[in-house]
Amino acid sequence: MKQAQMTKEELRRRLRLYVVTDERKDTQSLLDTTAAAIQGGATAIQLRRKADLGRHFVDLAYAIRRMTREADVLFFVNDRVDIALLCDADGIHVGQDDLSCMEVKKLFPDALVGVSAAGVEEALAAEQQGADYLGVGAVYPTNSKPDADFTGLEGLSLVTQSVSLPVVAIGGINVERASSVLKAGADGIAVVSAVMSADDPRMASMELIHRMEMSGG
């Protein structure tokens, strides 16, 4: 199935627990942690490596593409359209300073494209350009991306009321905050440290899924 033809409802379900990789240098540790997250129930993985040069990024992308395909988990690459194309990723995620959604769609017409948005104006612009989903935040202050614009729960709620796209909340979300984020209208949560820095990434993923289910999501 071409991923861009996925229904919004199917995409909402498959973006439920969206784990974003961190910047650790130990490649094997990164892959082991990602595999554990998938075993624990992660439904989507985003490879985000701002400091990596091309060859290392490509090797990681191929490895994570293999494990996500085996587990039927969505795989996104952050920013790098070229690497997403090479490894046959399901999609690409772009920020406000990256290529626009419209430009990515021209290069990668069958892919899912997610766009970061900090507020309603950015969210509506992304929807108009053809984005498949939004990553909205930062909902809470976060050490993983300290320069992120702050959205808060109120801003998240305004975005979810303003667009028809699936919305994944990001920024400082942990198991204690997951319920509040869903109540604000998010379809899923994106996490970095809550899983990638956990002592037991598999259990951390399981706990996040359980908390979301308990909150009625």
PyMOL CGO cylinders between C-alpha atoms (Angstrom):
from pymol import cmd
from pymol.cgo import CYLINDER

trace = [
    CYLINDER, 0.00, 0.00, 0.00, 1.26, 3.46, -0.81, 0.3, 1, 1, 1, 1, 1, 1,
    CYLINDER, 1.26, 3.46, -0.81, 1.57, 5.14, 2.56, 0.3, 1, 1, 1, 1, 1, 1,
    CYLINDER, 1.57, 5.14, 2.56, 0.13, 8.45, 1.32, 0.3, 1, 1, 1, 1, 1, 1,
    CYLINDER, 0.13, 8.45, 1.32, -3.12, 6.60, 0.58, 0.3, 1, 1, 1, 1, 1, 1,
    CYLINDER, -3.12, 6.60, 0.58, -3.53, 5.51, 4.20, 0.3, 1, 1, 1, 1, 1, 1,
    CYLINDER, -3.53, 5.51, 4.20, -6.74, 6.81, 5.74, 0.3, 1, 1, 1, 1, 1, 1,
    CYLINDER, -6.74, 6.81, 5.74, -6.51, 9.43, 8.45, 0.3, 1, 1, 1, 1, 1, 1,
    CYLINDER, -6.51, 9.43, 8.45, -8.03, 7.02, 10.96, 0.3, 1, 1, 1, 1, 1, 1,
    CYLINDER, -8.03, 7.02, 10.96, -5.46, 4.35, 10.16, 0.3, 1, 1, 1, 1, 1, 1,
    CYLINDER, -5.46, 4.35, 10.16, -2.68, 6.91, 10.42, 0.3, 1, 1, 1, 1, 1, 1,
    CYLINDER, -2.68, 6.91, 10.42, -3.98, 8.15, 13.78, 0.3, 1, 1, 1, 1, 1, 1,
    CYLINDER, -3.98, 8.15, 13.78, -3.74, 4.59, 15.08, 0.3, 1, 1, 1, 1, 1, 1,
    CYLINDER, -3.74, 4.59, 15.08, -0.27, 4.03, 13.70, 0.3, 1, 1, 1, 1, 1, 1,
    CYLINDER, -0.27, 4.03, 13.70, 1.10, 7.26, 15.16, 0.3, 1, 1, 1, 1, 1, 1,
    CYLINDER, 1.10, 7.26, 15.16, 0.02, 6.34, 18.68, 0.3, 1, 1, 1, 1, 1, 1,
    CYLINDER, 0.02, 6.34, 18.68, 3.47, 5.96, 20.21, 0.3, 1, 1, 1, 1, 1, 1,
    CYLINDER, 3.47, 5.96, 20.21, 6.02, 7.75, 18.06, 0.3, 1, 1, 1, 1, 1, 1,
    CYLINDER, 6.02, 7.75, 18.06, 9.59, 7.31, 19.29, 0.3, 1, 1, 1, 1, 1, 1,
    CYLINDER, 9.59, 7.31, 19.29, 12.27, 9.72, 18.08, 0.3, 1, 1, 1, 1, 1, 1,
    CYLINDER, 12.27, 9.72, 18.08, 15.90, 8.61, 18.27, 0.3, 1, 1, 1, 1, 1, 1,
    CYLINDER, 15.90, 8.61, 18.27, 18.46, 10.56, 20.27, 0.3, 1, 1, 1, 1, 1, 1,
    CYLINDER, 18.46, 10.56, 20.27, 21.96, 11.73, 19.35, 0.3, 1, 1, 1, 1, 1, 1,
    CYLINDER, 21.96, 11.73, 19.35, 24.04, 9.09, 21.17, 0.3, 1, 1, 1, 1, 1, 1,
    CYLINDER, 24.04, 9.09, 21.17, 27.27, 8.10, 19.43, 0.3, 1, 1, 1, 1, 1, 1,
    CYLINDER, 27.27, 8.10, 19.43, 27.08, 4.38, 20.20, 0.3, 1, 1, 1, 1, 1, 1,
    CYLINDER, 27.08, 4.38, 20.20, 25.35, 2.99, 17.10, 0.3, 1, 1, 1, 1, 1, 1,
    CYLINDER, 25.35, 2.99, 17.10, 24.70, -0.46, 18.53, 0.3, 1, 1, 1, 1, 1, 1,
    CYLINDER, 24.70, -0.46, 18.53, 23.18, 1.01, 21.67, 0.3, 1, 1, 1, 1, 1, 1,
    CYLINDER, 23.18, 1.01, 21.67, 20.91, 3.18, 19.52, 0.3, 1, 1, 1, 1, 1, 1,
    CYLINDER, 20.91, 3.18, 19.52, 19.75, 0.19, 17.49, 0.3, 1, 1, 1, 1, 1, 1,
    CYLINDER, 19.75, 0.19, 17.49, 19.26, -1.99, 20.58, 0.3, 1, 1, 1, 1, 1, 1,
    CYLINDER, 19.26, -1.99, 20.58, 17.20, 0.73, 22.29, 0.3, 1, 1, 1, 1, 1, 1,
    CYLINDER, 17.20, 0.73, 22.29, 15.10, 1.26, 19.16, 0.3, 1, 1, 1, 1, 1, 1,
    CYLINDER, 15.10, 1.26, 19.16, 14.45, -2.47, 18.88, 0.3, 1, 1, 1, 1, 1, 1,
    CYLINDER, 14.45, -2.47, 18.88, 13.41, -2.58, 22.55, 0.3, 1, 1, 1, 1, 1, 1,
    CYLINDER, 13.41, -2.58, 22.55, 11.03, 0.34, 22.00, 0.3, 1, 1, 1, 1, 1, 1,
    CYLINDER, 11.03, 0.34, 22.00, 9.41, -1.53, 19.13, 0.3, 1, 1, 1, 1, 1, 1,
    CYLINDER, 9.41, -1.53, 19.13, 9.12, -4.68, 21.23, 0.3, 1, 1, 1, 1, 1, 1,
    CYLINDER, 9.12, -4.68, 21.23, 7.36, -2.61, 23.89, 0.3, 1, 1, 1, 1, 1, 1,
    CYLINDER, 7.36, -2.61, 23.89, 4.74, -1.33, 21.47, 0.3, 1, 1, 1, 1, 1, 1,
    CYLINDER, 4.74, -1.33, 21.47, 6.13, 1.72, 19.67, 0.3, 1, 1, 1, 1, 1, 1,
    CYLINDER, 6.13, 1.72, 19.67, 4.02, 2.20, 16.54, 0.3, 1, 1, 1, 1, 1, 1,
    CYLINDER, 4.02, 2.20, 16.54, 6.32, 4.62, 14.71, 0.3, 1, 1, 1, 1, 1, 1,
    CYLINDER, 6.32, 4.62, 14.71, 10.03, 5.41, 14.77, 0.3, 1, 1, 1, 1, 1, 1,
    CYLINDER, 10.03, 5.41, 14.77, 11.68, 8.61, 13.58, 0.3, 1, 1, 1, 1, 1, 1,
    CYLINDER, 11.68, 8.61, 13.58, 15.40, 8.65, 12.87, 0.3, 1, 1, 1, 1, 1, 1,
    CYLINDER, 15.40, 8.65, 12.87, 16.59, 12.11, 13.87, 0.3, 1, 1, 1, 1, 1, 1,
    CYLINDER, 16.59, 12.11, 13.87, 20.35, 12.65, 13.75, 0.3, 1, 1, 1, 1, 1, 1,
    CYLINDER, 20.35, 12.65, 13.75, 21.33, 16.28, 13.33, 0.3, 1, 1, 1, 1, 1, 1,
    CYLINDER, 21.33, 16.28, 13.33, 25.04, 15.67, 13.89, 0.3, 1, 1, 1, 1, 1, 1,
    CYLINDER, 25.04, 15.67, 13.89, 25.56, 12.62, 11.64, 0.3, 1, 1, 1, 1, 1, 1,
    CYLINDER, 25.56, 12.62, 11.64, 27.31, 12.72, 8.29, 0.3, 1, 1, 1, 1, 1, 1,
    CYLINDER, 27.31, 12.72, 8.29, 25.72, 10.98, 5.33, 0.3, 1, 1, 1, 1, 1, 1,
    CYLINDER, 25.72, 10.98, 5.33, 27.31, 7.52, 5.48, 0.3, 1, 1, 1, 1, 1, 1,
    CYLINDER, 27.31, 7.52, 5.48, 26.57, 6.90, 9.14, 0.3, 1, 1, 1, 1, 1, 1,
    CYLINDER, 26.57, 6.90, 9.14, 23.05, 8.26, 8.76, 0.3, 1, 1, 1, 1, 1, 1,
    CYLINDER, 23.05, 8.26, 8.76, 22.42, 5.95, 5.80, 0.3, 1, 1, 1, 1, 1, 1,
    CYLINDER, 22.42, 5.95, 5.80, 23.68, 2.88, 7.67, 0.3, 1, 1, 1, 1, 1, 1,
    CYLINDER, 23.68, 2.88, 7.67, 21.41, 3.65, 10.62, 0.3, 1, 1, 1, 1, 1, 1,
    CYLINDER, 21.41, 3.65, 10.62, 18.47, 4.26, 8.30, 0.3, 1, 1, 1, 1, 1, 1,
    CYLINDER, 18.47, 4.26, 8.30, 18.87, 0.91, 6.56, 0.3, 1, 1, 1, 1, 1, 1,
    CYLINDER, 18.87, 0.91, 6.56, 19.15, -0.93, 9.89, 0.3, 1, 1, 1, 1, 1, 1,
    CYLINDER, 19.15, -0.93, 9.89, 16.07, 0.73, 11.37, 0.3, 1, 1, 1, 1, 1, 1,
    CYLINDER, 16.07, 0.73, 11.37, 14.14, 0.29, 8.13, 0.3, 1, 1, 1, 1, 1, 1,
    CYLINDER, 14.14, 0.29, 8.13, 14.73, -3.47, 8.38, 0.3, 1, 1, 1, 1, 1, 1,
    CYLINDER, 14.73, -3.47, 8.38, 13.52, -3.74, 11.97, 0.3, 1, 1, 1, 1, 1, 1,
    CYLINDER, 13.52, -3.74, 11.97, 10.49, -1.50, 11.44, 0.3, 1, 1, 1, 1, 1, 1,
    CYLINDER, 10.49, -1.50, 11.44, 9.45, -3.39, 8.33, 0.3, 1, 1, 1, 1, 1, 1,
    CYLINDER, 9.45, -3.39, 8.33, 9.67, -6.72, 10.15, 0.3, 1, 1, 1, 1, 1, 1,
    CYLINDER, 9.67, -6.72, 10.15, 7.50, -5.34, 12.98, 0.3, 1, 1, 1, 1, 1, 1,
    CYLINDER, 7.50, -5.34, 12.98, 5.06, -3.45, 10.69, 0.3, 1, 1, 1, 1, 1, 1,
    CYLINDER, 5.06, -3.45, 10.69, 5.99, -0.18, 12.39, 0.3, 1, 1, 1, 1, 1, 1,
    CYLINDER, 5.99, -0.18, 12.39, 6.05, 3.12, 10.50, 0.3, 1, 1, 1, 1, 1, 1,
    CYLINDER, 6.05, 3.12, 10.50, 9.50, 4.57, 9.82, 0.3, 1, 1, 1, 1, 1, 1,
    CYLINDER, 9.50, 4.57, 9.82, 10.16, 8.27, 9.32, 0.3, 1, 1, 1, 1, 1, 1,
    CYLINDER, 10.16, 8.27, 9.32, 13.39, 10.11, 8.61, 0.3, 1, 1, 1, 1, 1, 1,
    CYLINDER, 13.39, 10.11, 8.61, 13.81, 13.61, 9.97, 0.3, 1, 1, 1, 1, 1, 1,
    CYLINDER, 13.81, 13.61, 9.97, 14.62, 16.25, 7.36, 0.3, 1, 1, 1, 1, 1, 1,
    CYLINDER, 14.62, 16.25, 7.36, 16.78, 14.15, 5.01, 0.3, 1, 1, 1, 1, 1, 1,
    CYLINDER, 16.78, 14.15, 5.01, 14.67, 13.44, 1.94, 0.3, 1, 1, 1, 1, 1, 1,
    CYLINDER, 14.67, 13.44, 1.94, 17.61, 11.81, 0.16, 0.3, 1, 1, 1, 1, 1, 1,
    CYLINDER, 17.61, 11.81, 0.16, 18.13, 9.26, 2.91, 0.3, 1, 1, 1, 1, 1, 1,
    CYLINDER, 18.13, 9.26, 2.91, 14.40, 8.61, 3.24, 0.3, 1, 1, 1, 1, 1, 1,
    CYLINDER, 14.40, 8.61, 3.24, 14.31, 7.80, -0.48, 0.3, 1, 1, 1, 1, 1, 1,
    CYLINDER, 14.31, 7.80, -0.48, 17.37, 5.55, -0.32, 0.3, 1, 1, 1, 1, 1, 1,
    CYLINDER, 17.37, 5.55, -0.32, 16.07, 3.40, 2.52, 0.3, 1, 1, 1, 1, 1, 1,
    CYLINDER, 16.07, 3.40, 2.52, 12.43, 3.38, 1.35, 0.3, 1, 1, 1, 1, 1, 1,
    CYLINDER, 12.43, 3.38, 1.35, 11.14, 5.02, 4.53, 0.3, 1, 1, 1, 1, 1, 1,
    CYLINDER, 11.14, 5.02, 4.53, 7.40, 5.36, 5.00, 0.3, 1, 1, 1, 1, 1, 1,
    CYLINDER, 7.40, 5.36, 5.00, 7.77, 9.08, 5.34, 0.3, 1, 1, 1, 1, 1, 1,
    CYLINDER, 7.77, 9.08, 5.34, 9.73, 12.13, 6.29, 0.3, 1, 1, 1, 1, 1, 1,
    CYLINDER, 9.73, 12.13, 6.29, 9.29, 14.73, 9.00, 0.3, 1, 1, 1, 1, 1, 1,
    CYLINDER, 9.29, 14.73, 9.00, 10.22, 18.36, 8.44, 0.3, 1, 1, 1, 1, 1, 1,
    CYLINDER, 10.22, 18.36, 8.44, 10.46, 21.40, 10.66, 0.3, 1, 1, 1, 1, 1, 1,
    CYLINDER, 10.46, 21.40, 10.66, 9.66, 24.99, 9.91, 0.3, 1, 1, 1, 1, 1, 1,
    CYLINDER, 9.66, 24.99, 9.91, 13.22, 25.68, 8.72, 0.3, 1, 1, 1, 1, 1, 1,
    CYLINDER, 13.22, 25.68, 8.72, 13.53, 22.57, 6.52, 0.3, 1, 1, 1, 1, 1, 1,
    CYLINDER, 13.53, 22.57, 6.52, 12.18, 21.95, 3.03, 0.3, 1, 1, 1, 1, 1, 1,
    CYLINDER, 12.18, 21.95, 3.03, 8.49, 22.75, 2.88, 0.3, 1, 1, 1, 1, 1, 1,
    CYLINDER, 8.49, 22.75, 2.88, 5.90, 19.99, 2.87, 0.3, 1, 1, 1, 1, 1, 1,
    CYLINDER, 5.90, 19.99, 2.87, 5.00, 20.93, -0.71, 0.3, 1, 1, 1, 1, 1, 1,
    CYLINDER, 5.00, 20.93, -0.71, 8.62, 20.58, -1.83, 0.3, 1, 1, 1, 1, 1, 1,
    CYLINDER, 8.62, 20.58, -1.83, 9.00, 17.22, -0.08, 0.3, 1, 1, 1, 1, 1, 1,
    CYLINDER, 9.00, 17.22, -0.08, 5.82, 15.94, -1.74, 0.3, 1, 1, 1, 1, 1, 1,
    CYLINDER, 5.82, 15.94, -1.74, 7.26, 16.80, -5.15, 0.3, 1, 1, 1, 1, 1, 1,
    CYLINDER, 7.26, 16.80, -5.15, 10.34, 14.69, -4.42, 0.3, 1, 1, 1, 1, 1, 1,
    CYLINDER, 10.34, 14.69, -4.42, 8.61, 11.92, -2.49, 0.3, 1, 1, 1, 1, 1, 1,
    CYLINDER, 8.61, 11.92, -2.49, 4.97, 11.83, -3.73, 0.3, 1, 1, 1, 1, 1, 1,
    CYLINDER, 4.97, 11.83, -3.73, 4.02, 8.48, -2.20, 0.3, 1, 1, 1, 1, 1, 1,
    CYLINDER, 4.02, 8.48, -2.20, 5.41, 9.18, 1.27, 0.3, 1, 1, 1, 1, 1, 1,
    CYLINDER, 5.41, 9.18, 1.27, 3.77, 10.38, 4.42, 0.3, 1, 1, 1, 1, 1, 1,
    CYLINDER, 3.77, 10.38, 4.42, 4.97, 13.86, 5.34, 0.3, 1, 1, 1, 1, 1, 1,
    CYLINDER, 4.97, 13.86, 5.34, 4.79, 15.21, 8.86, 0.3, 1, 1, 1, 1, 1, 1,
    CYLINDER, 4.79, 15.21, 8.86, 5.37, 18.84, 9.76, 0.3, 1, 1, 1, 1, 1, 1,
    CYLINDER, 5.37, 18.84, 9.76, 6.36, 20.38, 13.08, 0.3, 1, 1, 1, 1, 1, 1,
    CYLINDER, 6.36, 20.38, 13.08, 4.02, 23.14, 14.22, 0.3, 1, 1, 1, 1, 1, 1,
    CYLINDER, 4.02, 23.14, 14.22, 4.12, 25.26, 17.36, 0.3, 1, 1, 1, 1, 1, 1,
    CYLINDER, 4.12, 25.26, 17.36, 0.74, 26.89, 16.92, 0.3, 1, 1, 1, 1, 1, 1,
    CYLINDER, 0.74, 26.89, 16.92, -2.44, 27.23, 14.87, 0.3, 1, 1, 1, 1, 1, 1,
    CYLINDER, -2.44, 27.23, 14.87, -0.95, 29.40, 12.12, 0.3, 1, 1, 1, 1, 1, 1,
    CYLINDER, -0.95, 29.40, 12.12, 1.83, 26.93, 11.34, 0.3, 1, 1, 1, 1, 1, 1,
    CYLINDER, 1.83, 26.93, 11.34, -0.56, 23.99, 11.62, 0.3, 1, 1, 1, 1, 1, 1,
    CYLINDER, -0.56, 23.99, 11.62, -3.05, 25.46, 9.16, 0.3, 1, 1, 1, 1, 1, 1,
    CYLINDER, -3.05, 25.46, 9.16, -0.27, 26.30, 6.71, 0.3, 1, 1, 1, 1, 1, 1,
    CYLINDER, -0.27, 26.30, 6.71, 1.03, 22.73, 6.87, 0.3, 1, 1, 1, 1, 1, 1,
    CYLINDER, 1.03, 22.73, 6.87, -2.46, 21.31, 6.33, 0.3, 1, 1, 1, 1, 1, 1,
    CYLINDER, -2.46, 21.31, 6.33, -2.95, 23.57, 3.31, 0.3, 1, 1, 1, 1, 1, 1,
    CYLINDER, -2.95, 23.57, 3.31, 0.35, 22.37, 1.84, 0.3, 1, 1, 1, 1, 1, 1,
    CYLINDER, 0.35, 22.37, 1.84, -0.73, 18.74, 2.05, 0.3, 1, 1, 1, 1, 1, 1,
    CYLINDER, -0.73, 18.74, 2.05, 0.86, 17.49, 5.27, 0.3, 1, 1, 1, 1, 1, 1,
    CYLINDER, 0.86, 17.49, 5.27, -0.31, 14.05, 6.39, 0.3, 1, 1, 1, 1, 1, 1,
    CYLINDER, -0.31, 14.05, 6.39, 0.15, 14.68, 10.10, 0.3, 1, 1, 1, 1, 1, 1,
    CYLINDER, 0.15, 14.68, 10.10, 1.47, 17.30, 12.51, 0.3, 1, 1, 1, 1, 1, 1,
    CYLINDER, 1.47, 17.30, 12.51, 4.03, 17.12, 15.28, 0.3, 1, 1, 1, 1, 1, 1,
    CYLINDER, 4.03, 17.12, 15.28, 2.87, 19.78, 17.73, 0.3, 1, 1, 1, 1, 1, 1,
    CYLINDER, 2.87, 19.78, 17.73, 4.92, 21.18, 20.58, 0.3, 1, 1, 1, 1, 1, 1,
    CYLINDER, 4.92, 21.18, 20.58, 6.82, 21.63, 22.69, 0.3, 1, 1, 1, 1, 1, 1,
    CYLINDER, 6.82, 21.63, 22.69, 3.93, 20.79, 24.99, 0.3, 1, 1, 1, 1, 1, 1,
    CYLINDER, 3.93, 20.79, 24.99, 6.23, 20.79, 28.02, 0.3, 1, 1, 1, 1, 1, 1,
    CYLINDER, 6.23, 20.79, 28.02, 9.79, 22.08, 28.41, 0.3, 1, 1, 1, 1, 1, 1,
    CYLINDER, 9.79, 22.08, 28.41, 12.25, 19.49, 27.16, 0.3, 1, 1, 1, 1, 1, 1,
    CYLINDER, 12.25, 19.49, 27.16, 15.95, 18.82, 27.45, 0.3, 1, 1, 1, 1, 1, 1,
    CYLINDER, 15.95, 18.82, 27.45, 15.95, 16.85, 24.19, 0.3, 1, 1, 1, 1, 1, 1,
    CYLINDER, 15.95, 16.85, 24.19, 15.26, 20.01, 22.20, 0.3, 1, 1, 1, 1, 1, 1,
    CYLINDER, 15.26, 20.01, 22.20, 15.74, 23.01, 24.51, 0.3, 1, 1, 1, 1, 1, 1,
    CYLINDER, 15.74, 23.01, 24.51, 15.37, 25.53, 21.67, 0.3, 1, 1, 1, 1, 1, 1,
    CYLINDER, 15.37, 25.53, 21.67, 11.89, 24.28, 20.72, 0.3, 1, 1, 1, 1, 1, 1,
    CYLINDER, 11.89, 24.28, 20.72, 9.02, 26.76, 20.64, 0.3, 1, 1, 1, 1, 1, 1,
    CYLINDER, 9.02, 26.76, 20.64, 6.71, 26.32, 23.63, 0.3, 1, 1, 1, 1, 1, 1,
    CYLINDER, 6.71, 26.32, 23.63, 3.12, 25.39, 22.80, 0.3, 1, 1, 1, 1, 1, 1,
    CYLINDER, 3.12, 25.39, 22.80, 1.68, 24.10, 26.07, 0.3, 1, 1, 1, 1, 1, 1,
    CYLINDER, 1.68, 24.10, 26.07, -1.48, 22.05, 26.56, 0.3, 1, 1, 1, 1, 1, 1,
    CYLINDER, -1.48, 22.05, 26.56, -3.70, 25.02, 25.70, 0.3, 1, 1, 1, 1, 1, 1,
    CYLINDER, -3.70, 25.02, 25.70, -1.87, 25.61, 22.43, 0.3, 1, 1, 1, 1, 1, 1,
    CYLINDER, -1.87, 25.61, 22.43, -2.05, 21.90, 21.62, 0.3, 1, 1, 1, 1, 1, 1,
    CYLINDER, -2.05, 21.90, 21.62, -5.79, 21.93, 22.21, 0.3, 1, 1, 1, 1, 1, 1,
    CYLINDER, -5.79, 21.93, 22.21, -6.25, 24.93, 19.91, 0.3, 1, 1, 1, 1, 1, 1,
    CYLINDER, -6.25, 24.93, 19.91, -4.33, 23.17, 17.14, 0.3, 1, 1, 1, 1, 1, 1,
    CYLINDER, -4.33, 23.17, 17.14, -6.32, 19.95, 17.42, 0.3, 1, 1, 1, 1, 1, 1,
    CYLINDER, -6.32, 19.95, 17.42, -9.55, 21.95, 17.18, 0.3, 1, 1, 1, 1, 1, 1,
    CYLINDER, -9.55, 21.95, 17.18, -8.33, 23.85, 14.12, 0.3, 1, 1, 1, 1, 1, 1,
    CYLINDER, -8.33, 23.85, 14.12, -7.14, 21.05, 11.81, 0.3, 1, 1, 1, 1, 1, 1,
    CYLINDER, -7.14, 21.05, 11.81, -8.46, 17.73, 10.58, 0.3, 1, 1, 1, 1, 1, 1,
    CYLINDER, -8.46, 17.73, 10.58, -5.03, 16.10, 10.42, 0.3, 1, 1, 1, 1, 1, 1,
    CYLINDER, -5.03, 16.10, 10.42, -3.71, 13.53, 12.89, 0.3, 1, 1, 1, 1, 1, 1,
    CYLINDER, -3.71, 13.53, 12.89, -1.77, 15.32, 15.63, 0.3, 1, 1, 1, 1, 1, 1,
    CYLINDER, -1.77, 15.32, 15.63, 1.18, 13.92, 17.53, 0.3, 1, 1, 1, 1, 1, 1,
    CYLINDER, 1.18, 13.92, 17.53, 2.19, 15.90, 20.60, 0.3, 1, 1, 1, 1, 1, 1,
    CYLINDER, 2.19, 15.90, 20.60, 5.88, 16.26, 21.43, 0.3, 1, 1, 1, 1, 1, 1,
    CYLINDER, 5.88, 16.26, 21.43, 8.01, 17.89, 24.07, 0.3, 1, 1, 1, 1, 1, 1,
    CYLINDER, 8.01, 17.89, 24.07, 8.66, 16.74, 27.62, 0.3, 1, 1, 1, 1, 1, 1,
    CYLINDER, 8.66, 16.74, 27.62, 6.01, 14.02, 27.55, 0.3, 1, 1, 1, 1, 1, 1,
    CYLINDER, 6.01, 14.02, 27.55, 6.36, 11.11, 29.96, 0.3, 1, 1, 1, 1, 1, 1,
    CYLINDER, 6.36, 11.11, 29.96, 4.04, 8.48, 31.40, 0.3, 1, 1, 1, 1, 1, 1,
    CYLINDER, 4.04, 8.48, 31.40, 2.61, 10.89, 33.98, 0.3, 1, 1, 1, 1, 1, 1,
    CYLINDER, 2.61, 10.89, 33.98, 1.75, 13.49, 31.32, 0.3, 1, 1, 1, 1, 1, 1,
    CYLINDER, 1.75, 13.49, 31.32, 0.42, 11.19, 28.59, 0.3, 1, 1, 1, 1, 1, 1,
    CYLINDER, 0.42, 11.19, 28.59, -3.21, 11.36, 29.72, 0.3, 1, 1, 1, 1, 1, 1,
    CYLINDER, -3.21, 11.36, 29.72, -3.27, 15.16, 29.79, 0.3, 1, 1, 1, 1, 1, 1,
    CYLINDER, -3.27, 15.16, 29.79, -1.88, 15.32, 26.27, 0.3, 1, 1, 1, 1, 1, 1,
    CYLINDER, -1.88, 15.32, 26.27, -4.56, 12.98, 24.93, 0.3, 1, 1, 1, 1, 1, 1,
    CYLINDER, -4.56, 12.98, 24.93, -7.28, 14.92, 26.75, 0.3, 1, 1, 1, 1, 1, 1,
    CYLINDER, -7.28, 14.92, 26.75, -6.03, 18.03, 24.94, 0.3, 1, 1, 1, 1, 1, 1,
    CYLINDER, -6.03, 18.03, 24.94, -6.91, 16.28, 21.66, 0.3, 1, 1, 1, 1, 1, 1,
    CYLINDER, -6.91, 16.28, 21.66, -3.67, 14.67, 20.49, 0.3, 1, 1, 1, 1, 1, 1,
    CYLINDER, -3.67, 14.67, 20.49, -3.95, 11.38, 18.62, 0.3, 1, 1, 1, 1, 1, 1,
    CYLINDER, -3.95, 11.38, 18.62, -0.54, 10.21, 19.73, 0.3, 1, 1, 1, 1, 1, 1,
    CYLINDER, -0.54, 10.21, 19.73, 2.57, 11.14, 21.64, 0.3, 1, 1, 1, 1, 1, 1,
    CYLINDER, 2.57, 11.14, 21.64, 6.12, 11.56, 20.39, 0.3, 1, 1, 1, 1, 1, 1,
    CYLINDER, 6.12, 11.56, 20.39, 8.88, 10.93, 22.90, 0.3, 1, 1, 1, 1, 1, 1,
    CYLINDER, 8.88, 10.93, 22.90, 12.63, 10.95, 22.96, 0.3, 1, 1, 1, 1, 1, 1,
    CYLINDER, 12.63, 10.95, 22.96, 14.09, 10.66, 26.46, 0.3, 1, 1, 1, 1, 1, 1,
    CYLINDER, 14.09, 10.66, 26.46, 11.02, 8.95, 27.98, 0.3, 1, 1, 1, 1, 1, 1,
    CYLINDER, 11.02, 8.95, 27.98, 11.97, 5.85, 26.00, 0.3, 1, 1, 1, 1, 1, 1,
    CYLINDER, 11.97, 5.85, 26.00, 15.46, 6.36, 24.59, 0.3, 1, 1, 1, 1, 1, 1,
    CYLINDER, 15.46, 6.36, 24.59, 16.93, 7.30, 28.00, 0.3, 1, 1, 1, 1, 1, 1,
    CYLINDER, 16.93, 7.30, 28.00, 14.91, 4.79, 30.02, 0.3, 1, 1, 1, 1, 1, 1,
    CYLINDER, 14.91, 4.79, 30.02, 16.69, 2.02, 31.92, 0.3, 1, 1, 1, 1, 1, 1,
    CYLINDER, 16.69, 2.02, 31.92, 14.29, -0.40, 30.25, 0.3, 1, 1, 1, 1, 1, 1,
    CYLINDER, 14.29, -0.40, 30.25, 13.08, 1.06, 26.91, 0.3, 1, 1, 1, 1, 1, 1,
    CYLINDER, 13.08, 1.06, 26.91, 10.77, -1.90, 26.27, 0.3, 1, 1, 1, 1, 1, 1,
    CYLINDER, 10.77, -1.90, 26.27, 9.00, -1.45, 29.60, 0.3, 1, 1, 1, 1, 1, 1,
    CYLINDER, 9.00, -1.45, 29.60, 8.90, 2.33, 29.14, 0.3, 1, 1, 1, 1, 1, 1,
    CYLINDER, 8.90, 2.33, 29.14, 7.08, 1.88, 25.83, 0.3, 1, 1, 1, 1, 1, 1,
    CYLINDER, 7.08, 1.88, 25.83, 4.68, -0.61, 27.38, 0.3, 1, 1, 1, 1, 1, 1,
    CYLINDER, 4.68, -0.61, 27.38, 3.89, 1.77, 30.25, 0.3, 1, 1, 1, 1, 1, 1,
    CYLINDER, 3.89, 1.77, 30.25, 3.20, 4.65, 27.87, 0.3, 1, 1, 1, 1, 1, 1,
    CYLINDER, 3.20, 4.65, 27.87, 0.85, 2.50, 25.78, 0.3, 1, 1, 1, 1, 1, 1,
    CYLINDER, 0.85, 2.50, 25.78, -0.90, 1.27, 28.92, 0.3, 1, 1, 1, 1, 1, 1,
    CYLINDER, -0.90, 1.27, 28.92, -1.36, 4.81, 30.26, 0.3, 1, 1, 1, 1, 1, 1,
    CYLINDER, -1.36, 4.81, 30.26, -2.86, 5.92, 26.95, 0.3, 1, 1, 1, 1, 1, 1,
    CYLINDER, -2.86, 5.92, 26.95, -5.25, 2.96, 26.94, 0.3, 1, 1, 1, 1, 1, 1,
    CYLINDER, -5.25, 2.96, 26.94, -6.26, 3.65, 30.54, 0.3, 1, 1, 1, 1, 1, 1,
    CYLINDER, -6.26, 3.65, 30.54, -7.04, 7.27, 29.67, 0.3, 1, 1, 1, 1, 1, 1,
    CYLINDER, -7.04, 7.27, 29.67, -9.46, 6.09, 27.01, 0.3, 1, 1, 1, 1, 1, 1,
    CYLINDER, -9.46, 6.09, 27.01, -7.20, 6.76, 24.08, 0.3, 1, 1, 1, 1, 1, 1,
]
cmd.load_cgo(trace, "trace")
